[in-house]
């Protein structure tokens, strides 16, 4: 995953988009993911097969991650910082669940 992050960072440098453009792109991809999920749960009609919908979800999840990586890079947030933050937040979440 770290290699993917580095490749996304290199591609983002070539695009040279500002933070507003990056944020809009992330929002667009997140909405496309939501539409695909809506198809998978029957909230949106489609002629696609379950396999096609799953492939679409995979594509959109990867687009969301890629655009989130671009935004992280814009703020000079490293891959390692992202991962350590995820672990820290998940530990807090797990403690809350364990208390119930």
Secondary structure, DSSP 8 states (H G I E B T S, - for coil): -HHHHHHHHHHHHHH---HHHHHHHHHHHHHHHHHHHHHHTTSS-----HHHHHHHHHHHHHHHHHHHHHHHHHTT--HHHHHHHHHHHHHHHHHHHHH-
